[in-house]
Amino acid sequence: MTIFRPTSVLVALLALVVSVSALAQGLRLSPRSAPPPPSSADTGIRQSDFIVAIVNSEPITNREVALEVQRVSEQALLQRHTLPSPDELNRQVLERMINERAQLHLAREAGVRVEESSVDQAEQSVAAQNQIDLAELRRRLALDGIDQKRFRKQLRDQLTLQRLRERDVEPRVQVSD
């Protein structure tokens, strides 16, 4: 089990800079939605869930990592990107999740807030990027097995991290000639 507790703002800011590329990728929906993967009840396999990391007293479970690995794999397939080995992919996804949780914790402590109207606007932007209306976006999310509340939470988290970066990181970055 990994326990991660940032001891300084600098550590969290460095982690933020490392994960900026992950945020820059954006969200794209598949043009055709596949049915959700079979549940453990459907396959007859029972998988136990366990904690794989703790970030500021907040657990990250094996199931959360597996779901994120699946999402990343599907996105890579749609974008025709090659994936690292399964072990390496799991390690990278877990590392990114740890960094995100630490940064979100820092943002909460720093008082960074995202209004509901900003989340609404981000949701509409995702629909516009995919050249569909909001109702169709929600329909496709449901077909992909993504709960609307979970999707909006992901948008809120992305916006929170973006605001933290704009407030704390970008003013400190100096590009020389």
C-alpha positions as CSV (number, residue, x, y, z in Angstrom):
1,M,0.0,0.0,0.0
2,T,1.3,3.4,-0.9
3,I,0.8,6.3,1.5
4,F,1.4,9.8,-0.1
5,R,1.3,12.9,2.0
6,P,2.8,16.0,0.3
7,T,4.9,17.9,2.8
8,S,5.1,21.1,0.9
9,V,3.3,23.1,-1.7
10,L,6.4,22.7,-3.9
11,V,5.9,18.9,-4.0
12,A,2.3,19.3,-5.0
13,L,3.1,21.9,-7.6
14,L,5.7,19.7,-9.2
15,A,3.2,16.9,-9.3
16,L,0.8,19.3,-10.9
17,V,3.3,20.2,-13.6
18,V,4.0,16.5,-14.3
19,S,0.3,15.8,-14.8
20,V,-0.5,18.8,-17.0
21,S,0.0,16.7,-20.1
22,A,-2.7,14.3,-18.9
23,L,-5.2,17.2,-18.6
24,A,-4.3,18.6,-22.0
25,Q,-5.5,15.5,-23.7
26,G,-9.1,16.4,-23.4
27,L,-12.2,14.2,-23.5
28,R,-13.5,12.7,-26.7
29,L,-16.5,10.3,-26.9
30,S,-16.5,7.3,-29.1
31,P,-18.6,7.9,-32.3
32,R,-20.5,4.7,-31.6
33,S,-21.1,3.6,-28.1
34,A,-20.5,0.1,-27.1
35,P,-22.5,-1.6,-24.3
36,P,-20.9,-1.5,-20.9
37,P,-18.4,-4.3,-20.1
38,P,-20.0,-7.3,-18.4
39,S,-20.1,-7.1,-14.7
40,S,-18.6,-9.7,-12.4
41,A,-22.1,-11.2,-11.9
42,D,-22.4,-11.7,-15.7
43,T,-19.0,-13.4,-16.1
44,G,-19.3,-15.5,-13.0
45,I,-16.0,-14.0,-11.7
46,R,-16.0,-12.4,-8.3
47,Q,-13.3,-9.8,-7.9
48,S,-12.5,-8.4,-4.5
49,D,-11.7,-4.7,-4.1
50,F,-8.9,-3.4,-2.0
51,I,-7.0,-0.2,-1.3
52,V,-3.9,0.2,-3.4
53,A,-2.9,3.7,-2.2
54,I,-3.9,6.4,0.3
55,V,-3.6,10.1,-0.5
56,N,-4.2,12.4,2.4
57,S,-6.4,9.8,4.2
58,E,-8.4,9.3,0.9
59,P,-8.1,5.7,-0.4
60,I,-7.7,4.7,-4.1
61,T,-9.1,1.3,-4.7
62,N,-8.1,-1.4,-7.1
63,R,-11.5,-1.1,-8.8
64,E,-11.0,2.7,-9.4
65,V,-7.6,2.0,-10.9
66,A,-9.0,-0.8,-13.1
67,L,-11.9,1.4,-14.3
68,E,-9.4,4.2,-15.2
69,V,-7.1,1.8,-17.0
70,Q,-10.1,0.6,-19.0
71,R,-11.0,4.2,-19.9
72,V,-7.4,5.1,-20.9
73,S,-7.2,1.9,-23.0
74,E,-10.4,2.7,-24.8
75,Q,-9.3,6.3,-25.5
76,A,-5.9,5.1,-26.8
77,L,-7.7,2.6,-29.1
78,L,-10.0,5.3,-30.5
79,Q,-7.0,7.7,-31.0
80,R,-4.9,4.8,-32.4
81,H,-2.2,5.2,-29.8
82,T,-0.1,2.3,-28.6
83,L,-0.2,1.3,-25.0
84,P,2.6,0.3,-22.7
85,S,2.6,-3.2,-21.1
86,P,-0.4,-3.8,-18.8
87,D,1.9,-3.6,-15.7
88,E,3.4,-0.3,-16.9
89,L,-0.1,1.1,-17.8
90,N,-1.4,0.2,-14.3
91,R,1.6,1.9,-12.7
92,Q,1.2,5.1,-14.8
93,V,-2.5,5.3,-14.2
94,L,-2.1,4.8,-10.4
95,E,0.7,7.5,-10.3
96,R,-1.5,9.9,-12.2
97,M,-4.4,9.2,-9.8
98,I,-2.2,9.8,-6.8
99,N,-1.0,13.1,-8.3
100,E,-4.5,14.2,-9.1
101,R,-5.8,13.4,-5.6
102,A,-2.9,15.3,-4.0
103,Q,-3.5,18.3,-6.2
104,L,-7.2,18.3,-5.6
105,H,-6.5,18.2,-1.8
106,L,-4.1,21.2,-2.2
107,A,-6.8,23.0,-4.3
108,R,-9.4,22.4,-1.5
109,E,-7.0,23.7,1.1
110,A,-6.2,26.7,-1.0
111,G,-9.9,27.5,-1.4
112,V,-10.2,26.9,-5.2
113,R,-13.8,26.5,-6.0
114,V,-15.7,25.8,-9.3
115,E,-19.2,27.1,-9.7
116,E,-22.0,24.9,-11.0
117,S,-22.4,27.2,-14.1
118,S,-18.7,26.5,-15.0
119,V,-19.4,22.7,-14.9
120,D,-22.5,23.3,-17.0
121,Q,-20.5,25.2,-19.6
122,A,-17.7,22.6,-19.6
123,E,-20.4,19.9,-20.2
124,Q,-21.8,21.9,-23.1
125,S,-18.3,22.3,-24.5
126,V,-17.7,18.6,-24.5
127,A,-21.0,18.1,-26.4
128,A,-20.0,20.8,-28.9
129,Q,-16.5,19.2,-29.4
130,N,-18.2,16.0,-30.3
131,Q,-20.7,17.9,-32.5
132,I,-23.8,16.7,-30.6
133,D,-26.3,18.3,-28.3
134,L,-26.4,17.9,-24.5
135,A,-29.1,15.3,-24.6
136,E,-27.1,13.1,-27.0
137,L,-24.0,13.5,-24.9
138,R,-25.9,12.3,-21.8
139,R,-27.3,9.4,-23.8
140,R,-23.9,8.3,-25.1
141,L,-22.4,8.6,-21.6
142,A,-25.2,6.3,-20.3
143,L,-24.5,3.8,-23.1
144,D,-20.8,3.8,-22.2
145,G,-21.8,3.1,-18.5
146,I,-20.7,6.6,-17.3
147,D,-23.0,8.1,-14.7
148,Q,-23.9,11.7,-15.3
149,K,-22.9,12.6,-11.7
150,R,-19.5,10.9,-12.1
151,F,-18.9,12.7,-15.4
152,R,-19.8,16.1,-13.9
153,K,-17.4,15.3,-11.0
154,Q,-14.6,14.6,-13.4
155,L,-15.3,17.9,-15.2
156,R,-15.3,19.7,-11.9
157,D,-12.0,18.1,-10.9
158,Q,-10.4,19.0,-14.2
159,L,-11.6,22.6,-13.9
160,T,-10.4,22.7,-10.3
161,L,-6.9,21.5,-11.3
162,Q,-6.9,24.0,-14.2
163,R,-7.7,26.9,-11.8
164,L,-5.0,25.7,-9.4
165,R,-2.5,25.6,-12.2
166,E,-3.4,29.0,-13.5
167,R,-3.3,30.5,-10.0
168,D,-0.2,28.8,-8.5
169,V,2.0,27.4,-11.3
170,E,1.8,29.5,-14.4
171,P,2.8,32.8,-12.7
172,R,6.0,31.1,-11.4
173,V,7.0,29.7,-14.8
174,Q,9.6,31.8,-16.5
175,V,10.7,30.9,-20.1
176,S,14.1,32.2,-21.0
177,D,15.4,33.1,-24.5
